[in-house]
Amino acid sequence: MKHFTQDHPLCHDFLKGAKKALDDDRLQAQLARSLKDGFQKKRLKGMSRLPEYQDLRDRAKAIKTHTLKNLDKYLEQFEAQVIKAGGQVHWARDDVEATKIIIDICKSVDAKTVTKGKSMISEEIGLNVQLRKNGIEPIETDLGEYIIQLRDEPPSHIIAPAFHLSKEQVAETFHEHHLNQPPDRDLSEPTSLVHEARIELREKFLQADVGITGANVLIAETGTALIVTNEGNGDLTQCLPPVHIAVTSIEKVVPTLEDADTILRLLGRTATGQEMTVYTTFFTGAKRNQDLDGPQQFHMVLLDNRRSELLGGPLHDVLGCIRCGACINHCPIYAKVSGHAYGWVYPGPIGSILTPHLVGVDEAHLLPNACTMCGRCEEVCPVRIPLPTLLRTWRNRAYDAGHPGGVQRLGLNIWAWFAKRPSLYRLLLRPAVLALRLMGKMRPFNLPAPQGSTFMDRYKGGER
């Protein structure tokens, strides 16, 4: 899939991206402030207000398991219901087909401008780049996406695209790009930033020829798609233009409205601690005669992009992801390096599993190793995806493909040789632990010293 690396030049060495992030004091302060005191605390508060939270997780897991086992059936049912409601369904095998379908629709109505709601799938297929190549201006309307579009940056988080930026950096960006506004205006408060973005985007909404959104959930029994936002930009994007295109991946479908409700009850609480996002919008087909508003044309683009290859395999469970971002918010690696270090659309644990499949293990072999195996990601996942197990699967595949190489591979082979000889391993481990303790006390090394006895000593002593 060479076109991925061509269209997404950020596919690069994770170590270089991580070092750049670690050296950025401004970024480190932003991460420390927004993760632990932001997303993590809000999720805990959201859970505490819902006594049946764990039962909902079990139900959501069962819904996803059942749906993926019968994915073809529910996708066909969804397609039939969309057509019945006056919409059109387009099937795309990969990013090339998806962008061609969308551009052809835009050209059919002579579109010059397109407003877009936040969509990670549109990032995955490089849609904005292809629209511009065809003379169509894409305008991001989610506040975070709008900010990073002005800065010509990719998103650093799947639910908070401008997560890596402080309000001071956003103000600097607005001063640089909103040249029609008074140069001495005060943008020190978040409310002033939101107000200015609203002013800039209002006419864009009204003038757009096509609106493009993603879809958080697809409902097979009714042919309904739904999006969740906190700004209302999704509603304006899908209601005001004469043509609405929704693009999402095939695993987002669920059988019934009740199933969608289960997902929604988890999604907001797990992502941002909200009982429900401010706007939860259901759309079914095109505008009907009795409707007061809505698009004259509705197109649903369903993207596979090698997801069907995962069905029934060792990485099957990753298709259950509802894109809440909880695994990212609780990952100690992401907390230090942020999203751009991962080199592509999806950061954190979920990205370290999806990206090697989508762009190839040779390109992304470092990502599964960007993990401490602490298990926090699995602990917080609302649909109980065994993320550490899937990461280990990719580590094994990367090793079989020759990654890592050189000194690292030699080191692993030496460790494996000793690990297969327990008596010799324990004999060498004791002086190694002693050396580490001594190094921890020496100022040049500044290393944490090992605490207590070794695991094997504790095990032999009866500690469990």
MONORZI-V103367 format. One record per residue. RES is the residue in three letters. PSI is psi in radians with two decimals (* if undefined). NEAR is the number of other ideal C-beta (glycine too) atoms within 12 Angstrom. Layout:
[[RES | PSI | NEAR] [RES | PSI | NEAR]]
This chain:
[[MET | 1.11 | 29] [LYS | -0.51 | 15] [HIS | -0.40 | 23] [PHE | -0.89 | 33] [THR | -0.42 | 22] [GLN | -0.76 | 17] [ASP | -0.35 | 28] [HIS | 1.41 | 31] [PRO | -0.11 | 16] [LEU | -0.17 | 34] [CYS | 1.69 | 36] [HIS | -2.98 | 24] [ASP | 2.07 | 19] [PHE | -0.66 | 36] [LEU | -0.67 | 21] [LYS | -0.75 | 19] [GLY | -0.67 | 33] [ALA | -0.75 | 29] [LYS | -0.72 | 15] [LYS | -0.74 | 22] [ALA | -0.72 | 31] [LEU | -0.49 | 19] [ASP | -0.07 | 15] [ASP | 1.70 | 24] [ASP | -0.63 | 12] [ARG | -0.75 | 19] [LEU | -0.75 | 31] [GLN | -0.70 | 21] [ALA | -0.71 | 18] [GLN | -0.74 | 30] [LEU | -0.81 | 38] [ALA | -0.65 | 18] [ARG | -0.67 | 21] [SER | -0.41 | 30] [LEU | -1.21 | 35] [LYS | -0.78 | 18] [ASP | -0.11 | 16] [GLY | -1.64 | 26] [PHE | -0.76 | 37] [GLN | -0.81 | 33] [LYS | -0.67 | 19] [LYS | -0.69 | 29] [ARG | -0.78 | 37] [LEU | -0.70 | 22] [LYS | -0.71 | 19] [GLY | -0.70 | 30] [MET | -0.70 | 29] [SER | -0.42 | 14] [ARG | 0.06 | 18] [LEU | 1.58 | 24] [PRO | -0.51 | 9] [GLU | 0.35 | 16] [TYR | -0.81 | 26] [GLN | -0.65 | 16] [ASP | -0.65 | 16] [LEU | -0.66 | 30] [ARG | -0.75 | 33] [ASP | -0.72 | 18] [ARG | -0.75 | 25] [ALA | -0.72 | 38] [LYS | -0.76 | 29] [ALA | -0.68 | 22] [ILE | -0.83 | 37] [LYS | -0.70 | 37] [THR | -0.82 | 25] [HIS | -0.78 | 22] [THR | -0.76 | 38] [LEU | -0.53 | 35] [LYS | -0.39 | 19] [ASN | 0.62 | 20] [LEU | -0.73 | 33] [ASP | -0.74 | 21] [LYS | -0.83 | 18] [TYR | -0.53 | 33] [LEU | -0.71 | 35] [GLU | -0.67 | 20] [GLN | -0.75 | 27] [PHE | -0.80 | 42] [GLU | -0.81 | 27] [ALA | -0.69 | 20] [GLN | -0.61 | 29] [VAL | -0.79 | 36] [ILE | -0.73 | 21] [LYS | -0.56 | 20] [ALA | 0.11 | 27] [GLY | 0.19 | 25] [GLY | 3.07 | 37] [GLN | 2.49 | 28] [VAL | 2.32 | 34] [HIS | 2.30 | 29] [TRP | 2.25 | 26] [ALA | 2.17 | 33] [ARG | -0.59 | 23] [ASP | -3.04 | 27] [ASP | -0.58 | 37] [VAL | -0.83 | 24] [GLU | -0.72 | 23] [ALA | -0.83 | 39] [THR | -0.62 | 38] [LYS | -0.75 | 23] [ILE | -0.84 | 32] [ILE | -0.75 | 44] [ILE | -0.68 | 36] [ASP | -0.70 | 25] [ILE | -0.78 | 36] [CYS | -0.73 | 39] [LYS | -0.54 | 21] [SER | -0.39 | 19] [VAL | 0.26 | 26] [ASP | 0.75 | 15] [ALA | 2.39 | 31] [LYS | -0.56 | 22] [THR | 2.56 | 31] [VAL | 2.20 | 43] [THR | 2.53 | 46] [LYS | 2.34 | 46] [GLY | 2.92 | 52] [LYS | 2.25 | 43] [SER | 1.98 | 47] [MET | -0.48 | 42] [ILE | -0.68 | 42] [SER | -0.55 | 41] [GLU | -0.73 | 43] [GLU | -0.69 | 42] [ILE | 0.04 | 40] [GLY | 0.72 | 35] [LEU | -0.78 | 42] [ASN | -0.69 | 32] [VAL | -0.79 | 26] [GLN | -0.62 | 30] [LEU | -0.81 | 34] [ARG | -0.68 | 22] [LYS | -0.42 | 16] [ASN | 0.34 | 23] [GLY | 0.38 | 16] [ILE | 2.20 | 33] [GLU | 2.03 | 23] [PRO | 2.38 | 40] [ILE | 1.96 | 38] [GLU | 2.36 | 43] [THR | -0.31 | 43] [ASP | 2.39 | 42] [LEU | -0.81 | 36] [GLY | -0.79 | 36] [GLU | -0.65 | 44] [TYR | -0.74 | 39] [ILE | -0.84 | 40] [ILE | -0.42 | 31] [GLN | -0.73 | 34] [LEU | -0.62 | 31] [ARG | -0.07 | 25] [ASP | 0.82 | 16] [GLU | 2.70 | 27] [PRO | 2.87 | 41] [PRO | 2.63 | 40] [SER | 0.03 | 42] [HIS | 2.57 | 47] [ILE | -0.35 | 42] [ILE | -0.24 | 44] [ALA | 1.46 | 35] [PRO | -0.59 | 38] [ALA | 0.47 | 37] [PHE | -0.53 | 39] [HIS | -0.07 | 38] [LEU | 2.50 | 38] [SER | 2.89 | 26] [LYS | -0.47 | 24] [GLU | -0.69 | 18] [GLN | -0.64 | 26] [VAL | -0.75 | 35] [ALA | -0.74 | 27] [GLU | -0.72 | 20] [THR | -0.75 | 29] [PHE | -0.71 | 37] [HIS | -0.62 | 24] [GLU | -0.62 | 17] [HIS | -0.48 | 21] [HIS | 1.27 | 27] [LEU | -0.23 | 12] [ASN | -0.10 | 13] [GLN | 2.74 | 21] [PRO | 2.27 | 14] [PRO | -0.41 | 12] [ASP | 0.27 | 7] [ARG | 2.68 | 19] [ASP | 2.04 | 16] [LEU | 0.58 | 27] [SER | -0.31 | 16] [GLU | 2.53 | 15] [PRO | -0.63 | 20] [THR | -0.63 | 13] [SER | -0.59 | 22] [LEU | -0.77 | 34] [VAL | -0.75 | 26] [HIS | -0.75 | 20] [GLU | -0.69 | 30] [ALA | -0.67 | 36] [ARG | -0.74 | 23] [ILE | -0.78 | 19] [GLU | -0.62 | 27] [LEU | -0.35 | 35] [ARG | -0.87 | 20] [GLU | -0.53 | 17] [LYS | -0.73 | 30] [PHE | -0.77 | 33] [LEU | -0.48 | 18] [GLN | -0.14 | 21] [ALA | 2.45 | 39] [ASP | -0.53 | 33] [VAL | 2.51 | 42] [GLY | 2.35 | 48] [ILE | 2.23 | 53] [THR | 2.97 | 50] [GLY | -2.76 | 44] [ALA | 2.22 | 48] [ASN | -0.61 | 44] [VAL | 2.50 | 44] [LEU | 2.38 | 46] [ILE | 1.98 | 37] [ALA | -0.71 | 34] [GLU | -0.38 | 24] [THR | -0.18 | 30] [GLY | 0.46 | 35] [THR | 2.45 | 35] [ALA | 2.66 | 45] [LEU | 2.62 | 38] [ILE | 2.64 | 46] [VAL | 2.30 | 40] [THR | 2.88 | 36] [ASN | 0.09 | 27] [GLU | -0.26 | 28] [GLY | -0.03 | 27] [ASN | -0.51 | 40] [GLY | -0.70 | 41] [ASP | -0.78 | 32] [LEU | -0.58 | 34] [THR | -0.66 | 45] [GLN | -0.27 | 48] [CYS | -0.67 | 32] [LEU | -0.81 | 33] [PRO | 2.72 | 40] [PRO | -0.32 | 28] [VAL | 2.27 | 37] [HIS | 2.21 | 49] [ILE | 2.15 | 54] [ALA | 2.28 | 53] [VAL | 2.23 | 47] [THR | 3.07 | 41] [SER | 2.79 | 45] [ILE | -0.40 | 37] [GLU | 0.00 | 40] [LYS | -0.10 | 43] [VAL | 2.52 | 45] [VAL | 2.78 | 42] [PRO | -0.81 | 31] [THR | 2.93 | 24] [LEU | -0.65 | 22] [GLU | -0.68 | 19] [ASP | -0.71 | 34] [ALA | -0.67 | 35] [ASP | -0.70 | 24] [THR | -0.79 | 32] [ILE | -0.76 | 43] [LEU | -0.65 | 35] [ARG | -0.47 | 35] [LEU | -0.65 | 46] [LEU | -0.95 | 39] [GLY | -0.79 | 35] [ARG | -0.72 | 35] [THR | -0.56 | 43] [ALA | -0.92 | 41] [THR | 0.02 | 32] [GLY | 0.02 | 30] [GLN | 2.55 | 29] [GLU | -0.63 | 23] [MET | 2.54 | 25] [THR | 2.77 | 30] [VAL | -0.71 | 18] [TYR | 2.14 | 29] [THR | 1.88 | 28] [THR | 2.15 | 35] [PHE | 2.31 | 28] [PHE | 2.36 | 43] [THR | 1.79 | 33] [GLY | -2.91 | 32] [ALA | 3.06 | 30] [LYS | 2.31 | 25] [ARG | 2.91 | 18] [ASN | -0.62 | 9] [GLN | -0.09 | 7] [ASP | 2.48 | 17] [LEU | -0.50 | 8] [ASP | 3.12 | 18] [GLY | 2.88 | 29] [PRO | 2.57 | 38] [GLN | -0.47 | 24] [GLN | 2.40 | 27] [PHE | 2.20 | 39] [HIS | 2.28 | 43] [MET | 2.05 | 49] [VAL | 2.03 | 46] [LEU | 2.06 | 40] [LEU | 2.29 | 41] [ASP | -1.13 | 31] [ASN | 0.88 | 37] [ARG | 0.14 | 29] [ARG | -0.63 | 33] [SER | -0.41 | 24] [GLU | -0.40 | 20] [LEU | -0.36 | 29] [LEU | 2.24 | 25] [GLY | 0.00 | 14] [GLY | -3.08 | 18] [PRO | -0.31 | 20] [LEU | 0.21 | 35] [HIS | -0.74 | 27] [ASP | -0.37 | 30] [VAL | -0.38 | 43] [LEU | -0.17 | 36] [GLY | -0.11 | 39] [CYS | 2.34 | 45] [ILE | 0.19 | 44] [ARG | 0.81 | 44] [CYS | -0.42 | 43] [GLY | 0.08 | 43] [ALA | -0.70 | 45] [CYS | -0.62 | 50] [ILE | -0.78 | 45] [ASN | -0.42 | 42] [HIS | 0.11 | 34] [CYS | 2.14 | 44] [PRO | -0.43 | 24] [ILE | -0.87 | 37] [TYR | -0.65 | 46] [ALA | -0.32 | 40] [LYS | -0.53 | 26] [VAL | -0.20 | 37] [SER | -3.01 | 43] [GLY | -0.60 | 50] [HIS | -0.44 | 38] [ALA | -0.45 | 39] [TYR | -0.24 | 47] [GLY | -0.08 | 39] [TRP | -2.72 | 42] [VAL | -0.75 | 39] [TYR | 2.00 | 41] [PRO | -3.07 | 46] [GLY | -2.90 | 48] [PRO | -0.75 | 47] [ILE | -0.65 | 49] [GLY | -0.59 | 53] [SER | -0.24 | 48] [ILE | -0.75 | 44] [LEU | -0.76 | 41] [THR | -0.79 | 40] [PRO | -0.56 | 42] [HIS | -0.67 | 37] [LEU | -0.59 | 41] [VAL | -0.17 | 35] [GLY | 2.49 | 24] [VAL | -0.52 | 30] [ASP | -0.63 | 23] [GLU | -0.58 | 30] [ALA | 0.44 | 39] [HIS | -0.36 | 33] [LEU | -0.45 | 35] [LEU | -0.80 | 47] [PRO | -0.35 | 38] [ASN | -0.12 | 28] [ALA | 1.09 | 40] [CYS | 2.39 | 34] [THR | -0.09 | 19] [MET | 0.58 | 22] [CYS | -0.37 | 20] [GLY | 0.05 | 21] [ARG | -0.63 | 27] [CYS | -0.78 | 40] [GLU | -0.63 | 31] [GLU | -0.66 | 25] [VAL | -0.17 | 35] [CYS | 2.16 | 41] [PRO | -0.34 | 41] [VAL | 0.32 | 38] [ARG | 0.78 | 30] [ILE | 2.25 | 36] [PRO | 1.23 | 26] [LEU | -0.77 | 39] [PRO | -0.64 | 27] [THR | -0.73 | 26] [LEU | -0.63 | 38] [LEU | -0.68 | 40] [ARG | -0.61 | 24] [THR | -0.77 | 27] [TRP | -0.58 | 36] [ARG | -0.74 | 28] [ASN | -0.75 | 21] [ARG | -0.69 | 27] [ALA | -0.71 | 31] [TYR | -0.75 | 22] [ASP | -0.47 | 14] [ALA | 0.06 | 20] [GLY | 0.24 | 14] [HIS | 2.38 | 27] [PRO | 3.00 | 23] [GLY | -3.02 | 17] [GLY | -2.28 | 11] [VAL | -0.71 | 10] [GLN | -0.79 | 19] [ARG | -0.70 | 19] [LEU | -0.75 | 13] [GLY | -0.75 | 14] [LEU | -0.70 | 21] [ASN | -0.68 | 17] [ILE | -0.78 | 17] [TRP | -0.76 | 17] [ALA | -0.67 | 14] [TRP | -0.77 | 14] [PHE | -0.64 | 19] [ALA | -0.48 | 17] [LYS | -0.07 | 12] [ARG | 1.41 | 15] [PRO | -0.71 | 14] [SER | -0.79 | 12] [LEU | -0.67 | 14] [TYR | -0.83 | 20] [ARG | -0.61 | 21] [LEU | -0.70 | 15] [LEU | -0.41 | 21] [LEU | -0.67 | 24] [ARG | -0.89 | 18] [PRO | -0.51 | 13] [ALA | -0.74 | 18] [VAL | -0.72 | 23] [LEU | -0.76 | 17] [ALA | -0.70 | 18] [LEU | -0.67 | 20] [ARG | -0.74 | 21] [LEU | -0.72 | 16] [MET | -0.57 | 18] [GLY | -0.41 | 18] [LYS | -0.14 | 16] [MET | 2.21 | 13] [ARG | -0.71 | 8] [PRO | -0.52 | 9] [PHE | -0.70 | 14] [ASN | 0.85 | 10] [LEU | 2.58 | 15] [PRO | 2.30 | 11] [ALA | 2.47 | 17] [PRO | 2.46 | 21] [GLN | 2.33 | 12] [GLY | -2.86 | 12] [SER | 3.05 | 18] [THR | 2.89 | 24] [PHE | -0.78 | 17] [MET | -0.65 | 19] [ASP | -0.73 | 16] [ARG | -0.71 | 13] [TYR | -0.79 | 13] [LYS | -0.48 | 13] [GLY | 0.00 | 12] [GLY | 0.10 | 7] [GLU | 2.35 | 12] [ARG | * | 7]]
